[in-house]
Amino acid sequence: MKHIQASPALRWAIVQRAYWVHGADSLSEYLKISKDYSLKEATGQIRCPTLLSWAESDPLSWDAERVYDQLRCPKELIRFTNAEGAGDHCEAKARPLFHQRAFDWLDKALVAQAPE
């Protein structure tokens, strides 16, 4: 636990995200309940157009490609890189770029879904 508390990134990921969000008090408790949270079976059932983003240095987007491959719906995976200033979590240093790409995708998705 000292190692987790000493690292701001681990503290955020484990204590603030894992414990607080799931109501766990310890790592062992979180690991025990975390197996109940999975998109593994649901991913193939998603039918609406889906946009996934992947940021190069965002550890939370590590499985975006796997999720993308499991989707059976209209889908797009948009990549954001460090070189364009958008490689961090939530593309935080390049939100206008994220917004532009997300809204461009939304425009295409809405046109594709519009009745004729």
N, C-alpha and C positions, 0 to 999 in steps of 0.2 A: 504494500500500500504506500510506503514511503516513496517508491519510484514513481508511482502514479501522481502523488501529490507534488512531487518535485518538478514535474514536467507540465507546463501550461497546456500543451497540446493533449497529453494523456488525461490530465485532469478534466479538461473540457469534454473530451470524447467519452471517457468512462464515467466520471462522477456526474457531470452535468447532463450529458446526453443519455448514458445508459442507466445510471441509478435514478436520477430525478424523473426522467420520462417514464420509466417502467416501475417506479416505486420500490426499487431494490435498495437494500442497505449494505450489501457486500458484493464483491466480485463473484463469489461462489453462488450467491442467490441470483445475481443477474445471469450468469452462465446457465443456470438451471432453467430459468424462465425464457431465455432468449430463443431456445429451440422452437418455441411456440409462435415466433414471429418470422414468417417466411412468405415470400411471394412465389416460391417455386411452383406450386400447383396453380396459383391464380394467374400467373403471367400469361399462359397460353389461352386463357379465357377472356382476356381483355379484347374488346372489339372496336373501341373508339380510336380515332387517330391519336397517336401517342408520340410525344417529343421527349427525347432524352438528351441531356447534355453531359459532356465529359470534359473536365478541365484537367489539364496535364499534371498539375501538382496538387490536386485535391484528393486526399486519401479516401474521401467518401464516395468518389466516383469510380473506384477500382473495379466494380462489377457492372458498369454501364453496358459494356459490350456483351457480356453474358446475358443480361436482361434483354437487351436489344435482340439478340439471337433467338430468345425464347418467345418473343412477341409474334403473334400471327395476325396482326392487324396492320392497317396503314401506319407506317412508323418512319421516324428519322432520328438519327444520332448526329448531333452537332458537336464538333470538337472545338475546344478552346485551348490555345497554346500559351506558353510563357512568352514566346517571342512577340505575340500580339498584345501582351499585357493582361491576358485573360485566363491564365493557368491556375489561379488560386480558387479556393472554395467559393462557390456561388459566383464565380467570375467577378469577384468583388472589386478588383481594380479596373475593370472594364465593363461596368454595367451597361453603358450605352451600346456597346457591341453586342452584349447578350440580348438586350431589348430589341435591337434591330433584327438579329437573327431569329429570335423567338416570334416577333410580330410578323416577320416575313413568312415563317412557317405557318403561323396561325392564319394569315391571309390565304395561303395555298390550301390549307386544310378546310377552311370555311367554304372556299369556292368549290372544292371537290365534293363537299357534303350538301351543297345547295341544290334544292330541287330544280328541275328544268322547267 
